[in-house]
Amino acid sequence: VALGHRSFFQQSMSICPVKYSFIGASGVGKSSLLGQFCAKSFKKAHNTTAGYPLFEEKIFIGDYWVHYDLWDWGWHYPIKTLSQDFFDGANGVIIVFDLTDKKSFEIIDDLKDQFLARYSTSPPPPEFRIFLVGNKSDLDYAREVPQEQIDEWINKTPGSVYVETTATDFDSTKKLFNKLAFEVHPQLVQVQADIEAAAAAKLAEGYNSGGSPYGSPCGSPRGSP
């Protein structure tokens, strides 16, 4: 739904725009994370990203309509050659590395510096966020990047936030993208907490009443033979 042609229901909601750019070494899972969030699908094999495609996604959190502009990045395209659209107005940058590939972690400082050199405001505003994302957390047995090194990087990098996730799981990926929105629009944190509390209360009420919280089995109305 285009922003200029929203339904009556959507027009009554508050719009929360969110823009982030994804960078990271080839094969760390940037496109997989975006694909899982936007299409709820995961592909083991991805073609190398060409250029810097824009992904758009919209989700509802309570009475808020969160509109994501998410820019992917093809490793073979130097950051210094990208259009200014990739940088301007971004609420932050997402630096993705592979927890099972130490080399992908070793280049994050260089990538961060390249991005900030092109960002429209120098230095970035206080609300600008640098998300360090450790992907492939499901492969803990093959992990090569110690938590101590990650903590050290976060402590020395102002405005940085660390998240571990896996593109193979939608719920894990959704938590990452929710956090991206929460950092830009803090009011959403309480809205989401209220939604989860209400859902938990409804579930508990269903169990306490002796019935199924999911309704009658097979869609038959309650009380039917």
Phi, psi and chi 1 to 4 in degrees:
 res  aa     phi    psi   chi1   chi2   chi3   chi4
   1 VAL       -  121.3  179.0      -      -      -
   2 ALA   -68.7  146.7      -      -      -      -
   3 LEU   -60.3  -31.4  -76.6  175.6      -      -
   4 GLY   -82.3   -5.5      -      -      -      -
   5 HIS  -133.4   58.5  -61.3   83.9      -      -
   6 ARG   -87.2  153.8  -63.8 -177.2  -67.9  137.6
   7 SER   -69.5  167.4   68.0      -      -      -
   8 PHE   -59.5  -40.6  175.2   80.7      -      -
   9 PHE   -61.3  -44.8  172.2   69.3      -      -
  10 GLN   -68.6  -32.6  -69.7  167.7  -21.0      -
  11 GLN   -65.8  -23.2  -70.5  176.1   19.8      -
  12 SER   -83.7   -3.1   67.5      -      -      -
  13 MET  -101.9  156.6  -54.2 -176.5   77.0      -
  14 SER   -84.4  132.6  -60.9      -      -      -
  15 ILE   -90.2  133.1  -59.0  174.6      -      -
  16 CYS  -120.0   93.6  -63.8      -      -      -
  17 PRO   -73.0  141.3   26.3  -32.0      -      -
  18 VAL  -137.1  128.0  175.1      -      -      -
  19 LYS  -132.3  125.1  177.1 -178.9  177.5 -179.7
  20 TYR  -137.6  151.3  -75.3   94.8      -      -
  21 SER  -115.0  135.0  -60.3      -      -      -
  22 PHE  -100.1  129.2  -78.3   65.8      -      -
  23 ILE  -133.8  163.1   58.5  177.4      -      -
  24 GLY   154.7  164.0      -      -      -      -
  25 ALA   -62.4  161.1      -      -      -      -
  26 SER   -64.2  135.8  179.0      -      -      -
  27 GLY    87.4    2.8      -      -      -      -
  28 VAL   -80.2  -16.0  -63.7      -      -      -
  29 GLY   108.8   21.8      -      -      -      -
  30 LYS   -60.2  -51.4  -58.4 -177.1  -64.6  -65.2
  31 SER   -66.9  -32.0  -61.7      -      -      -
  32 SER   -66.7  -40.5  -65.7      -      -      -
  33 LEU   -63.7  -43.8  -71.7  167.9      -      -
  34 LEU   -66.2  -40.1  -72.1  162.7      -      -
  35 GLY   -65.3  -39.0      -      -      -      -
  36 GLN   -66.3  -43.0 -178.6   64.8  -89.4      -
  37 PHE   -71.6  -44.4  177.4   62.7      -      -
  38 CYS   -84.4  -30.3  -63.5      -      -      -
  39 ALA  -121.0   -2.0      -      -      -      -
  40 LYS    53.8   44.3  -63.5 -178.6  176.3   62.5
  41 SER  -142.8  152.8   65.8      -      -      -
  42 PHE  -130.6  131.0  172.4   74.9      -      -
  43 LYS  -116.2  128.5  -63.0  179.4 -179.5  177.9
  44 LYS   -64.6  -37.2  -82.7 -167.6  173.4 -177.6
  45 ALA  -112.2  126.0      -      -      -      -
  46 HIS  -119.7  139.7 -100.0  -76.6      -      -
  47 ASN   -68.9  151.6  -65.4  -32.2      -      -
  48 THR   -60.0  131.3  -59.4      -      -      -
  49 THR   -64.2  130.9  -58.5      -      -      -
  50 ALA   -99.0  123.5      -      -      -      -
  51 GLY    74.1 -138.1      -      -      -      -
  52 TYR  -144.5   77.1   43.9  101.5      -      -
  53 PRO   -66.3  150.6   24.9  -33.8      -      -
  54 LEU  -101.8  127.2  170.3   64.7      -      -
  55 PHE  -104.8  135.6  -70.3   74.8      -      -
  56 GLU  -121.4  136.1  -66.0 -176.6  -89.9      -
  57 GLU  -145.1  146.8 -179.5   64.5    4.1      -
  58 LYS  -129.8  132.1  -53.7  171.8 -173.0   68.5
  59 ILE  -133.0  157.2   65.3  170.9      -      -
  60 PHE  -105.9  131.7  -60.9  108.4      -      -
  61 ILE  -127.2  101.4  -60.7 -179.8      -      -
  62 GLY    61.9 -126.8      -      -      -      -
  63 ASP   -93.6   18.5  -68.3  -29.8      -      -
  64 TYR  -112.9  139.9  -66.9   87.9      -      -
  65 TRP  -109.8  104.5 -166.3   41.8      -      -
  66 VAL   -91.2  120.1 -175.5      -      -      -
  67 HIS  -109.2  113.2 -179.9  100.0      -      -
  68 TYR   -95.6  130.3  -69.9   87.8      -      -
  69 ASP  -110.7  113.4  -78.9  -12.7      -      -
  70 LEU  -124.0  118.1  -54.9  165.2      -      -
  71 TRP  -100.3  124.4  -68.2   80.4      -      -
  72 ASP   -89.3  168.5 -162.1    0.2      -      -
  73 TRP  -143.7  128.5  171.9   56.9      -      -
  74 GLY   -83.7  124.0      -      -      -      -
  75 TRP   -53.1  -31.4  170.2 -105.8      -      -
  76 HIS   -81.1   -1.4  -60.7  -67.8      -      -
  77 TYR  -105.5  109.8  -67.9   77.8      -      -
  78 PRO   -54.4  137.5  -23.8   34.0      -      -
  79 ILE   -57.3  -35.4  -69.4  178.4      -      -
  80 LYS   -67.5  -14.4   64.5 -178.8 -179.8 -178.9
  81 THR   -98.0   -4.8   68.0      -      -      -
  82 LEU   -73.0  152.7  -58.2 -176.2      -      -
  83 SER   -61.6  150.4  163.7      -      -      -
  84 GLN   -64.0  -18.6 -158.8   60.1   34.6      -
  85 ASP   -59.4  -28.0  -69.0  -20.9      -      -
  86 PHE   -66.5  -25.9 -172.1   81.2      -      -
  87 PHE  -109.4  -43.5  -51.1   91.0      -      -
  88 ASP   -61.8  131.9  -72.9   -7.7      -      -
  89 GLY    77.2    3.7      -      -      -      -
  90 ALA   -68.7  135.6      -      -      -      -
  91 ASN   -76.4  -14.6  -60.6  116.7      -      -
  92 GLY   175.4  179.5      -      -      -      -
  93 VAL  -122.7  141.0   59.9      -      -      -
  94 ILE  -106.9  113.4  -44.4  -60.4      -      -
  95 ILE  -102.4  110.8  -51.7  174.3      -      -
  96 VAL   -99.7  134.7 -175.5      -      -      -
  97 PHE  -131.8  164.1   72.1   96.7      -      -
  98 ASP   -98.3  119.0  179.7  -11.0      -      -
  99 LEU   -60.9  -19.6  -73.2  161.5      -      -
 100 THR   -99.4    9.2   69.4      -      -      -
 101 ASP  -137.2   98.9 -179.7    3.0      -      -
 102 LYS   -61.1  -33.1 -169.3  173.6 -177.9  179.4
 103 LYS   -63.1  -33.3  -70.0 -177.5  178.9  178.8
 104 SER   -68.1  -25.1   70.3      -      -      -
 105 PHE   -81.1  -33.0  179.4   79.5      -      -
 106 GLU   -68.6  -16.2  -68.0  172.1  -13.7      -
 107 ILE  -102.1    3.5   64.0  170.5      -      -
 108 ILE   -66.3  -32.8   59.9  175.9      -      -
 109 ASP   -64.0  -43.1  -90.0  -42.9      -      -
 110 ASP   -64.0  -42.7 -178.5   51.5      -      -
 111 LEU   -64.3  -42.5  -67.1  175.9      -      -
 112 LYS   -59.6  -47.1  171.2 -178.7   67.8   71.2
 113 ASP   -63.7  -39.1  -67.6  -17.6      -      -
 114 GLN   -63.4  -42.0  -71.7 -173.3   55.5      -
 115 PHE   -65.1  -49.1 -177.0   92.4      -      -
 116 LEU   -63.9  -27.2  -65.8  179.6      -      -
 117 ALA   -66.7  -24.7      -      -      -      -
 118 ARG  -100.8   -9.7  -67.9  -72.9  -49.2  -82.0
 119 TYR   -66.9  145.6 -170.0   67.4      -      -
 120 SER   -68.6  -24.6   52.3      -      -      -
 121 THR  -116.3  125.9  -55.0      -      -      -
 122 SER  -128.2  118.9 -177.1      -      -      -
 123 PRO   -72.9  164.7   30.4  -35.7      -      -
 124 PRO   -61.2  154.5  -20.8   32.8      -      -
 125 PRO   -64.4  160.2   22.9  -32.8      -      -
 126 PRO   -57.3  -30.2  -23.2   32.7      -      -
 127 GLU   -80.1   -7.2   62.9  -88.9   17.5      -
 128 PHE   -65.5  135.2 -176.0   88.7      -      -
 129 ARG  -118.2  141.2  -72.6  -69.6  174.9  -95.8
 130 ILE  -111.1  106.1  -60.7  171.7      -      -
 131 PHE   -91.9  120.2  -89.3   86.5      -      -
 132 LEU   -97.5  119.3 -179.2   63.7      -      -
 133 VAL  -116.2  116.0  175.8      -      -      -
 134 GLY   -90.2  107.2      -      -      -      -
 135 ASN   -93.2  162.6 -169.0   30.0      -      -
 136 LYS    72.5   40.0  -53.1 -175.5 -176.7 -179.7
 137 SER   -66.7  -14.8   60.1      -      -      -
 138 ASP   -74.2  -12.5   55.2  -46.2      -      -
 139 LEU  -102.8   49.6  -56.8  178.4      -      -
 140 ASP   -60.4  -31.1 -168.5   57.3      -      -
 141 TYR   -65.0  -20.9   61.5   89.8      -      -
 142 ALA  -108.2   13.1      -      -      -      -
 143 ARG   -62.7  134.4 -176.3  172.6 -178.7  138.9
 144 GLU  -117.0  -13.9  -68.7 -174.7   -2.5      -
 145 VAL  -104.0  111.2 -176.4      -      -      -
 146 PRO   -67.1  146.3  -16.1   29.5      -      -
 147 GLN   -60.8  -32.0 -174.0   62.7   44.4      -
 148 GLU   -61.2  -39.4  -66.2   77.4   11.1      -
 149 GLN   -68.8  -37.2  -69.4 -173.3   18.7      -
 150 ILE   -64.7  -46.8  -62.8  170.0      -      -
 151 ASP   -60.7  -41.0  -67.2  -19.4      -      -
 152 GLU   -61.2  -42.5 -179.1 -179.0  -12.5      -
 153 TRP   -65.9  -43.3 -167.5   89.6      -      -
 154 ILE   -62.0  -42.9  -67.9  -64.2      -      -
 155 ASN   -65.3  -29.7  -69.4  -26.4      -      -
 156 LYS   -94.4   -3.6   74.8  173.4 -174.2  179.1
 157 THR  -114.5  104.3  -52.1      -      -      -
 158 PRO   -60.4  141.2  -21.4   32.7      -      -
 159 GLY    74.9   14.2      -      -      -      -
 160 SER   -97.0  150.4   61.3      -      -      -
 161 VAL  -135.8  137.1  179.0      -      -      -
 162 TYR  -110.1  135.9  178.5   62.2      -      -
 163 VAL  -137.8  134.4  179.1      -      -      -
 164 GLU  -103.9  141.9  -80.5 -168.2   10.8      -
 165 THR  -156.4  177.4 -170.9      -      -      -
 166 THR  -141.0  130.9  171.3      -      -      -
 167 ALA   -71.1   -8.9      -      -      -      -
 168 THR   -77.3  -14.5   61.7      -      -      -
 169 ASP  -123.6  123.6  179.7   68.5      -      -
 170 PHE   -65.0  -44.0  175.2   73.9      -      -
 171 ASP   -60.7  -41.6  -71.5  -22.6      -      -
 172 SER   -64.1  -42.7  177.8      -      -      -
 173 THR   -66.8  -40.3  -54.9      -      -      -
 174 LYS   -61.4  -38.7 -176.3 -178.8  177.8 -177.8
 175 LYS   -60.3  -38.7  -72.7  179.0 -178.1  177.6
 176 LEU   -61.6  -49.8  164.1   64.2      -      -
 177 PHE   -72.2  -29.4  -75.2   89.4      -      -
 178 ASN   -62.1  -42.1  -83.3   -7.1      -      -
 179 LYS   -64.1  -35.7 -166.5  167.9 -176.9   60.9
 180 LEU   -59.9  -42.2  -60.0 -174.7      -      -
 181 ALA   -70.7  -40.1      -      -      -      -
 182 PHE   -62.4  -35.2  -64.9  163.0      -      -
 183 GLU   -66.8  -31.7  -73.5  -69.1  -34.2      -
 184 VAL   -86.2  -37.4 -178.3      -      -      -
 185 HIS  -127.0   82.9  -55.9  -76.4      -      -
 186 PRO   -58.3  -23.7  -21.7   32.3      -      -
 187 GLN   -64.1  -20.2   72.0  -87.0   24.4      -
 188 LEU   -70.8  -22.3  -63.9  177.4      -      -
 189 VAL   -60.7  -49.1  175.9      -      -      -
 190 GLN   -69.6  -36.7 -172.9   58.1   52.2      -
 191 VAL   -60.4  -46.0  174.4      -      -      -
 192 GLN   -65.3  -39.2 -178.5   66.0   26.8      -
 193 ALA   -62.9  -40.4      -      -      -      -
 194 ASP   -65.2  -39.6  -69.1  -16.3      -      -
 195 ILE   -62.9  -45.6  -68.3  171.0      -      -
 196 GLU   -67.0  -37.5  -67.5  175.3   -1.4      -
 197 ALA   -66.2  -41.0      -      -      -      -
 198 ALA   -64.7  -40.1      -      -      -      -
 199 ALA   -65.4  -40.8      -      -      -      -
 200 ALA   -65.9  -39.2      -      -      -      -
 201 ALA   -65.5  -39.7      -      -      -      -
 202 LYS   -66.0  -39.7 -173.4  174.3 -178.0  179.3
 203 LEU   -63.7  -44.6 -170.6   66.6      -      -
 204 ALA   -64.7  -38.3      -      -      -      -
 205 GLU   -62.4  -39.0 -178.9 -177.3   -5.0      -
 206 GLY   -63.6  -42.6      -      -      -      -
 207 TYR   -69.3  -42.0  -79.6  121.0      -      -
 208 ASN   -66.4  -26.2  -68.5  -24.1      -      -
 209 SER   -82.2   -4.0   65.4      -      -      -
 210 GLY    87.4    0.0      -      -      -      -
 211 GLY  -108.3  178.7      -      -      -      -
 212 SER   -81.8  132.2  167.8      -      -      -
 213 PRO   -68.8   -9.3   27.2  -34.9      -      -
 214 TYR  -100.5    7.4  -55.2  106.1      -      -
 215 GLY    93.3 -177.0      -      -      -      -
 216 SER   -72.0  145.7  -59.3      -      -      -
 217 PRO   -65.4  146.8   24.0  -33.7      -      -
 218 CYS    60.0   16.8  -56.4      -      -      -
 219 GLY    78.0    5.2      -      -      -      -
 220 SER   -75.9  142.4   59.0      -      -      -
 221 PRO   -66.8  149.7   24.3  -33.3      -      -
 222 ARG   -61.6  138.9  -69.4  178.3 -176.3  -98.1
 223 GLY    90.8   -6.1      -      -      -      -
 224 SER   -78.4  152.9   61.6      -      -      -
 225 PRO   -68.3      -   22.6  -31.0      -      -
